Amino acid sequence: MFVAGLKFAAENPELTLMGNWVFKNKGRPIYNEIVDIGLQNAQNVYTELLELAISRSEIRDDIDINFVSHTISSMNISAVEYYFQSVRGEETDMQKLDENIIGTVDLLIDFIKYGIGTQKKGGNDND
């Protein structure tokens, strides 16, 4: 989904300019309003994807779907902010996204799939 979003941004520069403007206004009410709307829309998408994944036995069926969809949506926003603050260094020109954002997305996916525990990838210990 992230890669599709990047392709969409590249193909729609006028919308990307709006995204630049939003990120440059962090801390202002308009930023919070736009992010809240985006967060709710993302949560709806993730809720559907999680339900599908549960039906396919791809993820545990005992998760709190609302919590997980909210958390993943929030982490997506945080990953983009991390990319611009730590990888790009305060340059928030979304038209200049590079392959490093994919590395940041990979970090997020790894975190979602494997967490931060000492259990190795592929293990089956639930602790």
C-alpha positions in Angstrom: 0.0 0.0 0.0 2.9 2.3 0.8 4.5 1.8 -2.6 1.2 2.4 -4.3 0.8 5.6 -2.3 4.3 6.7 -3.4 3.4 6.0 -7.1 0.2 8.0 -6.7 2.2 10.9 -5.2 4.6 10.8 -8.1 1.8 10.8 -10.6 -0.2 13.6 -8.9 2.3 16.4 -8.1 -0.5 18.9 -7.3 -1.7 16.6 -4.4 1.9 16.1 -3.4 2.3 19.9 -3.0 -0.7 19.8 -0.7 1.0 17.1 1.3 4.1 19.2 1.6 2.0 22.1 2.9 0.4 19.8 5.5 3.7 18.5 6.8 5.1 22.0 6.9 2.2 23.1 9.2 2.6 20.4 11.8 1.4 21.6 15.2 -1.3 23.8 13.7 -5.0 22.9 13.8 -5.2 22.3 10.1 -2.5 19.6 10.3 -4.3 17.9 13.1 -7.6 18.0 11.3 -6.2 16.6 8.1 -4.2 13.9 9.9 -7.3 12.9 11.9 -9.3 12.5 8.7 -6.5 10.5 7.0 -6.1 8.4 10.2 -9.8 7.5 10.2 -9.8 6.6 6.5 -6.6 4.5 7.0 -8.1 2.7 10.0 -11.1 1.7 7.9 -8.9 0.3 5.2 -6.7 -1.6 7.8 -9.8 -2.9 9.5 -10.9 -4.5 6.3 -7.4 -5.9 5.5 -7.1 -7.3 9.0 -10.5 -9.0 8.8 -9.5 -10.5 5.5 -6.1 -11.7 6.9 -7.9 -13.3 9.9 -10.3 -15.1 7.6 -7.2 -16.5 5.7 -5.5 -17.5 8.9 -2.6 -15.1 8.1 -2.7 -13.4 11.4 -4.0 -14.3 14.9 -7.8 -14.2 15.3 -7.6 -12.9 18.9 -6.4 -9.4 18.1 -8.4 -6.3 18.9 -8.9 -5.2 15.3 -9.8 -1.6 16.2 -6.7 -1.2 18.3 -4.4 -2.8 15.7 -5.9 -0.8 12.8 -5.5 2.4 14.8 -1.9 1.5 15.8 -0.8 0.6 12.2 -2.4 3.8 10.9 -0.6 5.9 13.5 2.7 4.1 12.9 2.4 4.9 9.1 2.2 8.6 9.9 5.1 8.3 12.3 7.2 6.4 9.7 6.7 9.2 7.2 7.6 11.8 9.9 10.7 9.7 10.8 11.7 9.5 7.2 11.6 13.3 6.8 13.2 14.1 10.1 15.8 11.5 10.4 16.5 10.2 6.9 15.9 13.3 4.8 16.8 15.7 7.6 13.9 18.2 7.8 13.6 18.4 4.0 9.8 17.9 3.6 9.6 18.1 -0.2 7.4 15.1 -0.8 8.1 15.4 -4.6 11.6 14.3 -3.8 10.9 11.0 -2.2 13.7 8.5 -2.8 14.4 4.8 -2.3 15.3 5.5 1.3 11.6 5.7 2.1 11.2 2.1 1.1 13.9 1.3 3.7 11.9 3.2 6.3 8.7 1.3 5.3 10.6 -2.0 5.6 11.6 -1.1 9.1 8.0 -0.5 9.9 6.9 -3.8 8.4 9.6 -5.6 10.3 8.4 -4.0 13.5 4.8 -4.9 12.9 5.7 -8.5 12.0 8.3 -9.3 14.5 8.1 -6.7 17.3 11.0 -5.8 19.5 11.4 -9.0 21.6 14.4 -11.2 21.5 12.4 -14.0 19.8 14.0 -14.7 16.4 12.1 -14.3 13.2 10.3 -17.5 12.5 10.0 -18.6 16.1 6.8 -19.7 17.6 7.1 -18.6 21.3 4.3 -16.2 22.1 6.1 -14.5 25.0 
